[in-house]
Amino acid sequence: MPQNEIRSALQEYLNCPDEQYATEAAIIGRIVRKLLAANGRVTNRAIILVLIDELESGSNLVHPDVLRNCLEIVVGHTPDDIK
């Protein structure tokens, strides 16, 4: 799946005017930037793996509920990767 479609689907969902998901948008944005810097591309699978790693490591200061919300957003609002 092209990274443009993944980012577009996430951006569309997270750019809601009521800022209900502002924290989640910031976290997902940080992960996307990190993946782009490291790999030059982003897949929903890569975002999911980073979120799971952060949940499991417990090293992130963000409350686990926020990370779970991020995971639900990515899983629910991005197309499947096609190889």
C-alpha positions as CSV (number, residue, x, y, z in Angstrom):
1,M,0.0,0.0,0.0
2,P,1.5,3.4,-1.0
3,Q,2.5,5.5,2.0
4,N,0.4,8.4,0.6
5,E,-2.8,6.4,1.0
6,I,-1.9,5.4,4.6
7,R,-1.1,9.0,5.6
8,S,-4.2,10.3,3.8
9,A,-6.5,8.0,5.6
10,L,-5.0,8.8,9.0
11,Q,-4.8,12.5,8.3
12,E,-8.4,12.7,7.2
13,Y,-9.5,10.9,10.4
14,L,-7.3,12.7,12.8
15,N,-7.8,16.2,11.4
16,C,-11.2,16.5,12.9
17,P,-12.1,20.1,13.9
18,D,-13.1,19.3,17.5
19,E,-9.5,18.1,18.3
20,Q,-10.9,15.1,20.1
21,Y,-7.9,13.0,19.0
22,A,-5.2,15.7,19.3
23,T,-2.9,13.6,21.5
24,E,-3.4,10.5,19.4
25,A,-2.6,12.6,16.2
26,A,0.6,13.9,17.8
27,I,1.7,10.4,18.7
28,I,0.9,8.9,15.4
29,G,2.6,11.9,13.7
30,R,5.7,11.3,15.7
31,I,5.8,7.6,14.7
32,V,5.2,8.4,11.1
33,R,8.1,11.0,11.1
34,K,10.3,8.5,12.9
35,L,9.6,5.7,10.3
36,L,10.1,8.1,7.4
37,A,13.5,9.2,8.8
38,A,14.6,5.6,9.4
39,N,13.1,3.8,6.4
40,G,12.0,6.4,3.9
41,R,8.5,4.9,3.9
42,V,5.6,4.2,6.2
43,T,3.2,1.2,6.3
44,N,0.3,0.7,8.6
45,R,2.0,-2.5,9.7
46,A,5.1,-0.5,10.7
47,I,3.0,2.0,12.7
48,I,1.2,-0.9,14.4
49,L,4.4,-2.6,15.4
50,V,5.8,0.6,16.9
51,L,2.6,1.2,18.9
52,I,2.7,-2.4,20.2
53,D,6.3,-2.1,21.1
54,E,5.6,1.1,23.0
55,L,2.7,-0.5,24.8
56,E,4.8,-3.6,25.7
57,S,7.9,-1.7,26.8
58,G,6.1,0.7,29.1
59,S,8.9,3.1,28.6
60,N,6.7,5.7,27.1
61,L,5.3,8.3,29.5
62,V,2.0,8.4,27.6
63,H,-0.8,6.6,29.3
64,P,-1.4,3.2,27.9
65,D,-5.0,4.0,27.1
66,V,-3.8,6.7,24.7
67,L,-1.5,4.3,22.9
68,R,-4.4,1.8,22.7
69,N,-6.5,4.5,21.1
70,C,-3.8,5.1,18.6
71,L,-3.6,1.4,17.8
72,E,-7.4,1.3,17.3
73,I,-7.3,4.3,15.0
74,V,-4.5,2.9,12.9
75,V,-6.1,-0.5,12.6
76,G,-9.6,0.9,11.9
77,H,-8.7,3.7,9.5
78,T,-5.9,2.5,7.3
79,P,-6.1,0.2,4.3
80,D,-4.4,-3.2,4.5
81,D,-0.9,-3.4,3.2
82,I,-0.7,-5.1,-0.2
83,K,2.5,-6.8,-1.2
